[in-house]
Amino acid sequence: MSEANNSAGEPLRELLTAMTPSTGKIDAYADDTYLQETVDQLDRLGLDATKFAAGHSLLLLKPDAIVARAVEPTLNWLADNGFRVVGAYRVPVDRHLARALWYFAWNIASPERRRLADLLVGISDVLVLVVRGLPGDDDRDLPTSVRLTEAKGATDPRKRRPGELRYLLGRHNYLLNLVHSPDDPADVLRELAIYFDERRRATVLERASAGADRAADAIAIANDLYSRSPARSFDRTDALERLLRDLARGGFPVPPELDLDTDAGCAQLLHSAWTEGKELDPWSVIVLGSYVLPMRTGTQPQMLRPVSAREWLEARP
């Protein structure tokens, strides 16, 4: 029996110990259907799940990245920071994919954040990149996914630093952060099964293993997505002005007591329009809402907190 078959035949929990330093994630993912699907398929293809997960990562360019025309800057940043694109795929998204992807984090998401996210997935299909380290890369201390997430930058724009991908793409806000990547190898395998069904995933895995540069595929997909989704402003004032025009056309008078120079006033405007069932430009709602609506609820932690590069290094023998 091959080394790949030996490793993939081991209990999933044992595999996970090599894929994440988080004991909570090991417990949560040991019975996760998405993870099981990818591990089983890698075994059938004769690929070692642990090695594949450590050597590859994913980068999701969300609908806001398409609107921001962020694909080309992202590809340049990846090449400049030691990553090669070995797969590029257009993926349809809906509310179910978003909930699967962020299932272990959205227990702290506010109802408003979920509502805005549901609007965002209606803006455009997304681009999913499969990446690996460049040939000759000597940084073997961290898996590709951990290195990419560390270099990508924080969700919170106040914590982003020059040189990070999210800093380069524009410091919008907590919700409109343009890109997502899996924290560690365990997340890589889980997210592969969220984005791709079994048949398409076989192609994804085989092409990724071949290692050919597929940045040109990403450009072609981006150009098609751009042609279907116009570039839009991320400016709060522009969004408010568009929504006020929509409301005026719909015969909805803005309550005079609302101070639209404040977050609270703009938030109340959105809630009032939703209550009345008014038709509003989705992109403008997303932009204004991302600035003025709460993004989390309660004080409890998310079910699985992010895994940092420091934790990964400290957990190594």
Secondary structure, 3 states (H helix, E strand, C coil): CCHHHHHHHCCHHHHHCCCCCCHHHHHHHCCCHHHHHHHHHHHHCCCCHHHHHHHEEEEEECHHHHHCCCHHHHHHHHHHCCEEEEEEEEECCCHHHHHHHCCCCHHHECHHHHHHHHHHCCCCCEEEEEEEECCCCCCCCCCHHHHHHHHHCCCCHHHCCCCCHHHHHCCCCCCCCCEECCCCHHHHHHHHHHHCCHHHHHHHHHHHHHCCCCHHHHHHHHHHHHHHCCCCCCCHHHHHHHHHHHHHHCCCCCCCCCCCCCHHHHHHHHHHHHHCCCCCCHHHHHHHHHHHCCCECCCCCCCCCCCCHHHHHHHCC
